[in-house]
Amino acid sequence: MRQVLRLSAQPECAHEWNPEATAGETGAEASGVKDANGNLLSDGDSVSVIKDLKVKGSSLVVKGGTKVKGIRLVADAVDGHNISCKIDGIGAMNLKSEFVKKA
Protein backbone atom coordinates (compact mmCIF):
# COMPACT_ATOMS: atom_id res chain seq x y z
CA MET A 1 0.00 0.00 0.00
CA ARG A 2 1.43 3.37 -1.00
CA GLN A 3 1.38 6.23 1.44
CA VAL A 4 0.39 9.55 -0.08
CA LEU A 5 2.28 12.61 1.18
CA ARG A 6 0.02 15.62 1.44
CA LEU A 7 1.62 19.00 0.87
CA SER A 8 0.14 22.34 1.79
CA ALA A 9 0.44 25.29 -0.54
CA GLN A 10 0.21 29.05 -0.27
CA PRO A 11 -2.01 30.36 -3.07
CA GLU A 12 -0.18 33.69 -3.44
CA CYS A 13 3.29 32.33 -4.22
CA ALA A 14 2.67 28.61 -4.88
CA HIS A 15 5.22 27.68 -2.17
CA GLU A 16 4.70 24.10 -0.96
CA TRP A 17 5.81 22.58 2.35
CA ASN A 18 5.23 19.47 4.38
CA PRO A 19 3.38 20.46 7.59
CA GLU A 20 4.44 17.18 9.28
CA ALA A 21 8.15 17.90 8.74
CA THR A 22 8.06 21.18 10.65
CA ALA A 23 5.66 20.19 13.45
CA GLY A 24 7.15 20.98 16.85
CA GLU A 25 10.16 22.92 15.59
CA THR A 26 10.83 26.59 16.22
CA GLY A 27 11.90 28.81 13.34
CA ALA A 28 15.58 28.76 14.36
CA GLU A 29 15.65 24.97 14.73
CA ALA A 30 13.82 24.44 11.43
CA SER A 31 16.34 26.58 9.55
CA GLY A 32 19.26 24.73 11.15
CA VAL A 33 21.45 27.29 12.91
CA LYS A 34 25.05 26.13 12.51
CA ASP A 35 28.30 27.26 14.12
CA ALA A 36 31.51 28.24 12.33
CA ASN A 37 32.46 24.56 11.88
CA GLY A 38 29.06 23.50 10.53
CA ASN A 39 27.80 21.81 13.72
CA LEU A 40 24.07 22.15 14.36
CA LEU A 41 23.29 24.30 17.42
CA SER A 42 20.30 23.96 19.75
CA ASP A 43 18.90 25.77 22.78
CA GLY A 44 20.97 25.26 25.94
CA ASP A 45 24.24 24.45 24.16
CA SER A 46 27.58 25.85 25.30
CA VAL A 47 29.71 27.63 22.72
CA SER A 48 33.09 29.34 22.54
CA VAL A 49 33.73 32.64 20.76
CA ILE A 50 36.35 32.12 18.02
CA LYS A 51 37.63 35.70 17.63
CA ASP A 52 37.67 39.01 19.49
CA LEU A 53 34.34 40.81 19.10
CA LYS A 54 33.79 44.50 19.84
CA VAL A 55 30.60 45.27 21.75
CA LYS A 56 28.64 47.89 19.82
CA GLY A 57 28.14 51.13 21.75
CA SER A 58 30.74 50.24 24.36
CA SER A 59 34.49 49.97 24.81
CA LEU A 60 34.15 46.33 25.93
CA VAL A 61 35.54 43.43 23.91
CA VAL A 62 34.51 39.77 24.03
CA LYS A 63 37.82 37.92 23.81
CA GLY A 64 38.29 34.91 21.57
CA GLY A 65 37.97 31.69 23.56
CA THR A 66 35.29 33.07 25.90
CA LYS A 67 32.88 30.28 26.85
CA VAL A 68 29.15 31.02 26.73
CA LYS A 69 26.75 28.63 28.47
CA GLY A 70 23.05 28.13 27.87
CA ILE A 71 22.47 29.86 24.55
CA ARG A 72 19.02 30.49 23.10
CA LEU A 73 18.35 30.43 19.37
CA VAL A 74 16.38 33.39 18.04
CA ALA A 75 13.77 32.54 15.41
CA ASP A 76 13.42 36.04 13.96
CA ALA A 77 17.08 37.01 13.87
CA VAL A 78 17.86 40.70 13.41
CA ASP A 79 20.87 41.36 11.14
CA GLY A 80 21.95 37.72 11.42
CA HIS A 81 22.31 37.79 15.23
CA ASN A 82 20.62 34.43 15.81
CA ILE A 83 22.01 33.57 19.28
CA SER A 84 20.84 35.24 22.48
CA CYS A 85 23.03 34.74 25.56
CA LYS A 86 24.54 36.19 28.73
CA ILE A 87 28.31 36.64 28.93
CA ASP A 88 30.01 36.97 32.33
CA GLY A 89 31.32 40.50 32.87
CA ILE A 90 29.39 41.92 29.91
CA GLY A 91 25.73 40.89 30.25
CA ALA A 92 22.99 39.94 27.84
CA MET A 93 23.77 40.21 24.14
CA ASN A 94 23.11 38.70 20.73
CA LEU A 95 25.77 36.91 18.69
CA LYS A 96 26.07 35.69 15.13
CA SER A 97 26.47 31.93 14.87
CA GLU A 98 29.38 32.33 12.43
CA PHE A 99 31.61 33.65 15.26
CA VAL A 100 31.10 30.74 17.68
CA LYS A 101 31.93 27.06 17.81
CA LYS A 102 30.18 24.36 19.79
CA ALA A 103 32.01 23.51 23.02
N, CA, C and O atoms as a printed pandas DataFrame, in Angstrom:
     atom_number atom_name residue_name chain_id  residue_number  x_coord  y_coord  z_coord
0              1         N          MET        A               1    0.836   -1.173    0.000
1              2        CA          MET        A               1    0.000    0.000    0.000
2              3         C          MET        A               1    0.886    1.244    0.000
3              4         O          MET        A               1    1.785    1.364    0.833
4              5         N          ARG        A               2    0.646    2.145   -0.903
5              6        CA          ARG        A               2    1.426    3.371   -1.005
6              7         C          ARG        A               2    0.863    4.426   -0.071
7              8         O          ARG        A               2   -0.350    4.592    0.066
8              9         N          GLN        A               3    1.789    5.137    0.569
9             10        CA          GLN        A               3    1.379    6.235    1.435
10            11         C          GLN        A               3    1.483    7.532    0.644
11            12         O          GLN        A               3    2.510    7.811    0.025
12            13         N          VAL        A               4    0.428    8.310    0.669
13            14        CA          VAL        A               4    0.391    9.552   -0.077
14            15         C          VAL        A               4    0.823   10.682    0.854
15            16         O          VAL        A               4    0.284   10.829    1.951
16            17         N          LEU        A               5    1.792   11.475    0.415
17            18        CA          LEU        A               5    2.283   12.608    1.181
18            19         C          LEU        A               5    1.500   13.837    0.772
19            20         O          LEU        A               5    1.509   14.230   -0.394
20            21         N          ARG        A               6    0.824   14.441    1.732
21            22        CA          ARG        A               6    0.020   15.616    1.439
22            23         C          ARG        A               6    0.843   16.866    1.699
23            24         O          ARG        A               6    1.419   17.017    2.777
24            25         N          LEU        A               7    0.902   17.738    0.750
25            26        CA          LEU        A               7    1.622   18.996    0.867
26            27         C          LEU        A               7    0.626   20.139    0.938
27            28         O          LEU        A               7   -0.420   20.111    0.289
28            29         N          SER        A               8    0.959   21.135    1.726
29            30        CA          SER        A               8    0.142   22.343    1.791
30            31         C          SER        A               8    0.756   23.383    0.876
31            32         O          SER        A               8    1.963   23.377    0.633
32            33         N          ALA        A               9   -0.067   24.263    0.377
33            34        CA          ALA        A               9    0.443   25.285   -0.535
34            35         C          ALA        A               9   -0.118   26.654   -0.166
35            36         O          ALA        A               9   -1.235   26.769    0.338
36            37         N          GLN        A              10    0.674   27.684   -0.427
37            38        CA          GLN        A              10    0.210   29.051   -0.271
38            39         C          GLN        A              10   -0.267   29.511   -1.635
39            40         O          GLN        A              10    0.492   29.431   -2.601
40            41         N          PRO        A              11   -1.498   29.991   -1.749
41            42        CA          PRO        A              11   -2.014   30.355   -3.071
42            43         C          PRO        A              11   -1.321   31.562   -3.702
43            44         O          PRO        A              11   -1.269   31.665   -4.928
44            45         N          GLU        A              12   -0.786   32.477   -2.889
45            46        CA          GLU        A              12   -0.183   33.686   -3.438
46            47         C          GLU        A              12    1.119   33.396   -4.180
47            48         O          GLU        A              12    1.353   33.947   -5.256
48            49         N          CYS        A              13    1.976   32.529   -3.611
49            50        CA          CYS        A              13    3.287   32.330   -4.222
50            51         C          CYS        A              13    3.534   30.884   -4.671
51            52         O          CYS        A              13    4.609   30.577   -5.189
52            53         N          ALA        A              14    2.574   30.014   -4.484
53            54        CA          ALA        A              14    2.665   28.610   -4.885
54            55         C          ALA        A              14    3.785   27.864   -4.160
55            56         O          ALA        A              14    4.276   26.852   -4.660
56            57         N          HIS        A              15    4.196   28.359   -2.976
57            58        CA          HIS        A              15    5.218   27.677   -2.170
58            59         C          HIS        A              15    4.576   26.473   -1.484
59            60         O          HIS        A              15    3.513   26.597   -0.876
60            61         N          GLU        A              16    5.221   25.306   -1.582
61            62        CA          GLU        A              16    4.705   24.097   -0.958
62            63         C          GLU        A              16    5.612   23.668    0.173
63            64         O          GLU        A              16    6.827   23.844    0.091
64            65         N          TRP        A              17    5.042   23.104    1.232
65            66        CA          TRP        A              17    5.805   22.582    2.346
66            67         C          TRP        A              17    5.071   21.412    2.952
67            68         O          TRP        A              17    3.871   21.235    2.740
68            69         N          ASN        A              18    5.793   20.624    3.701
69            70        CA          ASN        A              18    5.226   19.470    4.375
70            71         C          ASN        A              18    4.947   19.862    5.818
71            72         O          ASN        A              18    5.896   20.030    6.584
72            73         N          PRO        A              19    3.682   20.017    6.228
73            74        CA          PRO        A              19    3.382   20.455    7.586
74            75         C          PRO        A              19    3.845   19.468    8.659
75            76         O          PRO        A              19    4.077   19.871    9.799
76            77         N          GLU        A              20    3.983   18.183    8.318
77            78        CA          GLU        A              20    4.435   17.177    9.281
78            79         C          GLU        A              20    5.934   17.298    9.555
79            80         O          GLU        A              20    6.389   16.947   10.643
80            81         N          ALA        A              21    6.704   17.787    8.591
81            82        CA          ALA        A              21    8.151   17.898    8.741
82            83         C          ALA        A              21    8.534   19.008    9.697
83            84         O          ALA        A              21    9.575   18.924   10.347
84            85         N          THR        A              22    7.718   20.046    9.799
85            86        CA          THR        A              22    8.057   21.180   10.654
86            87         C          THR        A              22    7.263   21.203   11.955
87            88         O          THR        A              22    7.402   22.148   12.731
88            89         N          ALA        A              23    6.451   20.212   12.213
89            90        CA          ALA        A              23    5.656   20.190   13.445
90            91         C          ALA        A              23    6.564   20.078   14.668
91            92         O          ALA        A              23    7.399   19.179   14.759
92            93         N          GLY        A              24    6.383   21.013   15.610
93            94        CA          GLY        A              24    7.149   20.977   16.854
94            95         C          GLY        A              24    8.496   21.660   16.796
95            96         O          GLY        A              24    9.213   21.656   17.797
96            97         N          GLU        A              25    8.872   22.237   15.692
97            98        CA          GLU        A              25   10.163   22.918   15.588
98            99         C          GLU        A              25    9.949   24.417   15.629
99           100         O          GLU        A              25    8.964   24.923   15.092
100          101         N          THR        A              26   10.872   25.133   16.267
101          102        CA          THR        A              26   10.828   26.592   16.221
102          103         C          THR        A              26   11.460   27.035   14.917
103          104         O          THR        A              26   12.058   26.222   14.211
104          105         N          GLY        A              27   11.338   28.293   14.592
105          106        CA          GLY        A              27   11.897   28.813   13.338
106          107         C          GLY        A              27   13.392   28.642   13.253
107          108         O          GLY        A              27   13.907   28.302   12.188
108          109         N          ALA        A              28   14.124   28.871   14.361
109          110        CA          ALA        A              28   15.582   28.756   14.356
110          111         C          ALA        A              28   16.012   27.300   14.186
111          112         O          ALA        A              28   16.978   27.011   13.479
112          113         N          GLU        A              29   15.286   26.379   14.841
113          114        CA          GLU        A              29   15.653   24.968   14.726
114          115         C          GLU        A              29   15.321   24.436   13.340
115          116         O          GLU        A              29   16.054   23.607   12.801
116          117         N          ALA        A              30   14.219   24.909   12.758
117          118        CA          ALA        A              30   13.823   24.445   11.429
118          119         C          ALA        A              30   14.830   24.886   10.378
119          120         O          ALA        A              30   15.099   24.149    9.430
120          121         N          SER        A              31   15.389   26.083   10.537
121          122        CA          SER        A              31   16.341   26.576    9.547
122          123         C          SER        A              31   17.720   25.965    9.750
123          124         O          SER        A              31   18.554   26.028    8.846
124          125         N          GLY        A              32   17.978   25.378   10.908
125          126        CA          GLY        A              32   19.255   24.729   11.146
126          127         C          GLY        A              32   20.378   25.715   11.403
127          128         O          GLY        A              32   21.242   25.898   10.545
128          129         N          VAL        A              33   20.385   26.351   12.561
129          130        CA          VAL        A              33   21.449   27.287   12.913
130          131         C          VAL        A              33   22.723   26.494   13.148
131          132         O          VAL        A              33   22.755   25.579   13.971
132          133         N          LYS        A              34   23.782   26.855   12.413
133          134        CA          LYS        A              34   25.046   26.127   12.505
134          135         C          LYS        A              34   26.153   27.055   12.978
135          136         O          LYS        A              34   26.109   28.262   12.739
136          137         N          ASP        A              35   27.157   26.477   13.660
137          138        CA          ASP        A              35   28.298   27.263   14.125
138          139         C          ASP        A              35   29.319   27.417   13.006
139          140         O          ASP        A              35   29.061   27.031   11.866
140          141         N          ALA        A              36   30.480   27.982   13.331
141          142        CA          ALA        A              36   31.515   28.239   12.330
142          143         C          ALA        A              36   32.048   26.958   11.695
143          144         O          ALA        A              36   32.531   26.992   10.563
144          145         N          ASN        A              37   31.970   25.832   12.399
145          146        CA          ASN        A              37   32.462   24.557   11.881
146          147         C          ASN        A              37   31.380   23.725   11.204
147          148         O          ASN        A              37   31.659   22.633   10.710
148          149         N          GLY        A              38   30.155   24.228   11.178
149          150        CA          GLY        A              38   29.062   23.500   10.528
150          151         C          GLY        A              38   28.290   22.587   11.450
151          152         O          GLY        A              38   27.445   21.826   10.979
152          153         N          ASN        A              39   28.548   22.632   12.761
153          154        CA          ASN        A              39   27.797   21.812   13.718
154          155         C          ASN        A              39   26.453   22.467   14.008
155          156         O          ASN        A              39   26.366   23.687   14.155
156          157         N          LEU        A              40   25.407   21.651   14.088
157          158        CA          LEU        A              40   24.068   22.147   14.357
158          159         C          LEU        A              40   23.961   22.569   15.821
159          160         O          LEU        A              40   24.336   21.810   16.715
160          161         N          LEU        A              41   23.452   23.774   16.067
161          162        CA          LEU        A              41   23.285   24.295   17.424
162          163         C          LEU        A              41   21.842   24.135   17.870
163          164         O          LEU        A              41   20.928   24.116   17.046
164          165         N          SER        A              42   21.639   24.018   19.188
165          166        CA          SER        A              42   20.296   23.956   19.749
166          167         C          SER        A              42   20.258   24.747   21.051
167          168         O          SER        A              42   21.303   25.091   21.604
168          169         N          ASP        A              43   19.062   25.034   21.537
169          170        CA          ASP        A              43   18.896   25.775   22.779
170          171         C          ASP        A              43   19.592   25.053   23.926
171          172         O          ASP        A              43   19.493   23.833   24.051
172          173         N          GLY        A              44   20.303   25.820   24.771
173          174        CA          GLY        A              44   20.970   25.262   25.939
174          175         C          GLY        A              44   22.398   24.810   25.701
175          176         O          GLY        A              44   23.085   24.428   26.648
176          177         N          ASP        A              45   22.858   24.845   24.462
177          178        CA          ASP        A              45   24.240   24.446   24.161
178          179         C          ASP        A              45   25.236   25.433   24.762
179          180         O          ASP        A              45   24.895   26.575   25.069
180          181         N          SER        A              46   26.462   24.971   24.922
181          182        CA          SER        A              46   27.575   25.846   25.303
182          183         C          SER        A              46   28.442   26.053   24.071
183          184         O          SER        A              46   28.709   25.117   23.318
184          185         N          VAL        A              47   28.877   27.294   23.878
185          186        CA          VAL        A              47   29.705   27.626   22.725
186          187         C          VAL        A              47   30.904   28.444   23.176
187          188         O          VAL        A              47   30.914   28.999   24.274
188          189         N          SER        A              48   31.913   28.513   22.316
189          190        CA          SER        A              48   33.088   29.343   22.538
190          191         C          SER        A              48   33.182   30.361   21.413
191          192         O          SER        A              48   32.933   30.037   20.251
192          193         N          VAL        A              49   33.540   31.590   21.758
193          194        CA          VAL        A              49   33.728   32.640   20.762
194          195         C          VAL        A              49   35.063   32.377   20.072
195          196         O          VAL        A              49   36.045   32.075   20.749
196          197         N          ILE        A              50   35.130   32.484   18.736
197          198        CA          ILE        A              50   36.348   32.117   18.015
198          199         C          ILE        A              50   37.266   33.301   17.713
199          200         O          ILE        A              50   38.422   33.098   17.342
200          201         N          LYS        A              51   36.771   34.539   17.865
201          202        CA          LYS        A              51   37.625   35.703   17.626
202          203         C          LYS        A              51   37.167   36.850   18.506
203          204         O          LYS        A              51   36.043   36.838   19.010
204          205         N          ASP        A              52   38.028   37.841   18.695
205          206        CA          ASP        A              52   37.671   39.005   19.491
206          207         C          ASP        A              52   36.522   39.756   18.819
207          208         O          ASP        A              52   36.557   40.022   17.618
208          209         N          LEU        A              53   35.501   40.095   19.617
209          210        CA          LEU        A              53   34.339   40.809   19.100
210          211         C          LEU        A              53   34.145   42.103   19.883
211          212         O          LEU        A              53   34.070   42.077   21.112
212          213         N          LYS        A              54   34.064   43.222   19.194
213          214        CA          LYS        A              54   33.788   44.498   19.837
214          215         C          LYS        A              54   32.303   44.576   20.165
215          216         O          LYS        A              54   31.462   44.171   19.363
216          217         N          VAL        A              55   31.982   45.100   21.354
217          218        CA          VAL        A              55   30.596   45.268   21.752
218          219         C          VAL        A              55   30.141   46.636   21.258
219          220         O          VAL        A              55   30.720   47.659   21.624
220          221         N          LYS        A              56   29.111   46.649   20.432
221          222        CA          LYS        A              56   28.638   47.886   19.819
222          223         C          LYS        A              56   28.136   48.855   20.898
223          224         O          LYS        A              56   27.372   48.467   21.781
224          225         N          GLY        A              57   28.568   50.107   20.819
225          226        CA          GLY        A              57   28.137   51.128   21.753
226          227         C          GLY        A              57   28.876   51.104   23.073
227          228         O          GLY        A              57   28.454   51.749   24.033
228          229         N          SER        A              58   29.973   50.369   23.135
229          230        CA          SER        A              58   30.741   50.239   24.362
230          231         C          SER        A              58   32.210   50.058   24.019
231          232         O          SER        A              58   32.566   49.794   22.870
232          233         N          SER        A              59   33.059   50.206   25.034
233          234        CA          SER        A              59   34.487   49.970   24.810
234          235         C          SER        A              59   34.876   48.547   25.190
235          236         O          SER        A              59   36.057   48.200   25.168
236          237         N          LEU        A              60   33.885   47.718   25.541
237          238        CA          LEU        A              60   34.150   46.331   25.935
238          239         C          LEU        A              60   34.453   45.456   24.718
239          240         O          LEU        A              60   34.009   45.740   23.605
240          241         N          VAL        A              61   35.214   44.391   24.953
241          242        CA          VAL        A              61   35.544   43.427   23.907
242          243         C          VAL        A              61   35.322   42.025   24.461
243          244         O          VAL        A              61   35.753   41.710   25.571
244          245         N          VAL        A              62   34.645   41.187   23.681
245          246        CA          VAL        A              62   34.507   39.771   24.030
246          247         C          VAL        A              62   35.710   39.070   23.427
247          248         O          VAL        A              62   35.844   39.010   22.205
248          249         N          LYS        A              63   36.576   38.546   24.259
249          250        CA          LYS        A              63   37.820   37.920   23.805
250          251         C          LYS        A              63   37.549   36.568   23.161
251          252         O          LYS        A              63   36.617   35.860   23.543
252          253         N          GLY        A              64   38.365   36.222   22.190
253          254        CA          GLY        A              64   38.294   34.910   21.566
254          255         C          GLY        A              64   38.570   33.833   22.602
255          256         O          GLY        A              64   39.481   33.986   23.417
256          257         N          GLY        A              65   37.813   32.757   22.590
257          258        CA          GLY        A              65   37.970   31.688   23.559
258          259         C          GLY        A              65   37.023   31.801   24.735
259          260         O          GLY        A              65   36.966   30.895   25.566
260          261         N          THR        A              66   36.267   32.906   24.828
261          262        CA          THR        A              66   35.286   33.071   25.900
262          263         C          THR        A              66   34.207   32.022   25.763
263          264         O          THR        A              66   33.650   31.839   24.681
264          265         N          LYS        A              67   33.903   31.323   26.862
265          266        CA          LYS        A              67   32.881   30.284   26.851
266          267         C          LYS        A              67   31.537   30.882   27.231
267          268         O          LYS        A              67   31.443   31.647   28.191
268          269         N          VAL        A              68   30.508   30.539   26.489
269          270        CA          VAL        A              68   29.154   31.023   26.728
270          271         C          VAL        A              68   28.276   29.805   26.961
271          272         O          VAL        A              68   28.208   28.910   26.118
272          273         N          LYS        A              69   27.596   29.771   28.121
273          274        CA          LYS        A              69   26.753   28.630   28.466
274          275         C          LYS        A              69   25.277   28.974   28.280
275          276         O          LYS        A              69   24.871   30.124   28.449
276          277         N          GLY        A              70   24.504   27.993   27.941
277          278        CA          GLY        A              70   23.049   28.132   27.873
278          279         C          GLY        A              70   22.556   29.126   26.851
279          280         O          GLY        A              70   21.841   30.065   27.200
280          281         N          ILE        A              71   22.918   28.943   25.600
281          282        CA          ILE        A              71   22.475   29.862   24.548
282          283         C          ILE        A              71   21.010   29.611   24.209
283          284         O          ILE        A              71   20.470   28.534   24.465
284          285         N          ARG        A              72   20.377   30.633   23.626
285          286        CA          ARG        A              72   19.024   30.490   23.104
286          287         C          ARG        A              72   19.047   30.900   21.643
287          288         O          ARG        A              72   19.631   31.926   21.294
288          289         N          LEU        A              73   18.420   30.111   20.791
289          290        CA          LEU        A              73   18.347   30.431   19.369
290          291         C          LEU        A              73   17.173   31.368   19.133
291          292         O          LEU        A              73   16.087   31.165   19.676
292          293         N          VAL        A              74   17.396   32.386   18.327
293          294        CA          VAL        A              74   16.376   33.391   18.036
294          295         C          VAL        A              74   15.769   33.076   16.676
295          296         O          VAL        A              74   16.479   32.986   15.674
296          297         N          ALA        A              75   14.439   32.908   16.648
297          298        CA          ALA        A              75   13.766   32.539   15.410
298          299         C          ALA        A              75   13.756   33.692   14.407
299          300         O          ALA        A              75   14.016   33.481   13.222
300          301         N          ASP        A              76   13.462   34.893   14.865
301          302        CA          ASP        A              76   13.416   36.042   13.961
302          303         C          ASP        A              76   14.667   36.885   14.180
303          304         O          ASP        A              76   14.622   37.949   14.798
304          305         N          ALA        A              77   15.775   36.387   13.662
305          306        CA          ALA        A              77   17.083   37.011   13.865
306          307         C          ALA        A              77   17.155   38.374   13.188
307          308         O          ALA        A              77   16.756   38.536   12.035
308          309         N          VAL        A              78   17.677   39.355   13.936
309          310        CA          VAL        A              78   17.860   40.704   13.410
310          311         C          VAL        A              78   19.308   40.841   12.955
311          312         O          VAL        A              78   20.225   40.636   13.750
312          313         N          ASP        A              79   19.525   41.179   11.704
313          314        CA          ASP        A              79   20.865   41.363   11.143
314          315         C          ASP        A              79   21.746   40.130   11.302
315          316         O          ASP        A              79   22.965   40.261   11.405
316          317         N          GLY        A              80   21.162   38.946   11.325
317          318        CA          GLY        A              80   21.946   37.722   11.420
318          319         C          GLY        A              80   22.359   37.341   12.824
319          320         O          GLY        A              80   23.032   36.325   12.997
320          321         N          HIS        A              81   21.985   38.112   13.838
321          322        CA          HIS        A              81   22.314   37.792   15.228
322          323         C          HIS        A              81   21.292   36.765   15.724
323          324         O          HIS        A              81   20.253   37.131   16.274
324          325         N          ASN        A              82   21.595   35.482   15.527
325          326        CA          ASN        A              82   20.624   34.434   15.812
326          327         C          ASN        A              82   20.878   33.671   17.107
327          328         O          ASN        A              82   20.274   32.621   17.325
328          329         N          ILE        A              83   21.763   34.177   17.977
329          330        CA          ILE        A              83   22.009   33.566   19.276
330          331         C          ILE        A              83   21.838   34.636   20.345
331          332         O          ILE        A              83   22.447   35.703   20.265
332          333         N          SER        A              84   21.014   34.351   21.340
333          334        CA          SER        A              84   20.838   35.235   22.479
334          335         C          SER        A              84   21.491   34.572   23.682
335          336         O          SER        A              84   21.276   33.385   23.927
336          337         N          CYS        A              85   22.298   35.337   24.445
337          338        CA          CYS        A              85   23.031   34.736   25.560
338          339         C          CYS        A              85   23.423   35.782   26.593
339          340         O          CYS        A              85   23.236   36.980   26.382
340          341         N          LYS        A              86   23.970   35.315   27.713
341          342        CA          LYS        A              86   24.544   36.189   28.732
342          343         C          LYS        A              86   26.018   35.831   28.849
343          344         O          LYS        A              86   26.374   34.658   28.961
344          345         N          ILE        A              87   26.870   36.849   28.822
345          346        CA          ILE        A              87   28.312   36.640   28.932
346          347         C          ILE        A              87   28.770   37.257   30.242
347          348         O          ILE        A              87   28.457   38.412   30.530
348          349         N          ASP        A              88   29.517   36.486   31.043
349          350        CA          ASP        A              88   30.012   36.971   32.326
350          351         C          ASP        A              88   30.847   38.230   32.133
351          352         O          ASP        A              88   31.725   38.270   31.271
352          353         N          GLY        A              89   30.574   39.255   32.934
353          354        CA          GLY        A              89   31.315   40.502   32.867
354          355         C          GLY        A              89   30.800   41.481   31.844
355          356         O          GLY        A              89   31.193   42.647   31.856
356          357         N          ILE        A              90   29.926   41.037   30.954
357          358        CA          ILE        A              90   29.393   41.919   29.910
358          359         C          ILE        A              90   27.868   42.021   30.013
359          360         O          ILE        A              90   27.319   43.122   29.977
360          361         N          GLY        A              91   27.189   40.893   30.141
361          362        CA          GLY        A              91   25.734   40.887   30.254
362          363         C          GLY        A              91   25.069   40.232   29.061
363          364         O          GLY        A              91   25.689   39.479   28.311
364          365         N          ALA        A              92   23.786   40.540   28.906
365          366        CA          ALA        A              92   22.993   39.942   27.837
366          367         C          ALA        A              92   23.350   40.566   26.498
367          368         O          ALA        A              92   23.507   41.782   26.385
368          369         N          MET        A              93   23.475   39.720   25.491
369          370        CA          MET        A              93   23.766   40.210   24.142
370          371         C          MET        A              93   23.382   39.167   23.109
371          372         O          MET        A              93   23.088   38.018   23.439
372          373         N          ASN        A              94   23.390   39.588   21.858
373          374        CA          ASN        A              94   23.113   38.699   20.735
374          375         C          ASN        A              94   24.393   38.495   19.945
375          376         O          ASN        A              94   25.190   39.418   19.774
376          377         N          LEU        A              95   24.580   37.256   19.459
377          378        CA          LEU        A              95   25.773   36.910   18.686
378          379         C          LEU        A              95   25.360   36.316   17.352
379          380         O          LEU        A              95   24.251   35.803   17.205
380          381         N          LYS        A              96   26.252   36.387   16.393
381          382        CA          LYS        A              96   26.067   35.686   15.128
382          383         C          LYS        A              96   26.668   34.299   15.272
383          384         O          LYS        A              96   27.732   34.139   15.871
384          385         N          SER        A              97   26.002   33.305   14.731
385          386        CA          SER        A              97   26.467   31.930   14.871
386          387         C          SER        A              97   27.789   31.685   14.132
387          388         O          SER        A              97   28.483   30.716   14.441
388          389         N          GLU        A              98   28.148   32.519   13.186
389          390        CA          GLU        A              98   29.375   32.335   12.426
390          391         C          GLU        A              98   30.627   32.656   13.240
391          392         O          GLU        A              98   31.739   32.337   12.817
392          393         N          PHE        A              99   30.454   33.292   14.415
393          394        CA          PHE        A              99   31.610   33.653   15.265
394          395         C          PHE        A              99   31.727   32.773   16.498
395          396         O          PHE        A              99   32.466   33.111   17.422
396          397         N          VAL        A             100   31.016   31.656   16.536
397          398        CA          VAL        A             100   31.101   30.743   17.683
398          399         C          VAL        A             100   31.324   29.320   17.186
399          400         O          VAL        A             100   31.043   28.986   16.035
400          401         N          LYS        A             101   31.843   28.490   18.099
401          402        CA          LYS        A             101   31.935   27.059   17.809
402          403         C          LYS        A             101   31.384   26.307   19.011
403          404         O          LYS        A             101   31.502   26.754   20.152
404          405         N          LYS        A             102   30.789   25.169   18.736
405          406        CA          LYS        A             102   30.184   24.359   19.785
406          407         C          LYS        A             102   31.267   23.832   20.723
407          408         O          LYS        A             102   32.301   23.333   20.278
408          409         N          ALA        A             103   31.013   23.949   22.032
409          410        CA          ALA        A             103   32.008   23.514   23.024
410          411         C          ALA        A             103   31.698   22.112   23.503
411          412         O          ALA        A             103   32.421   21.571   24.340
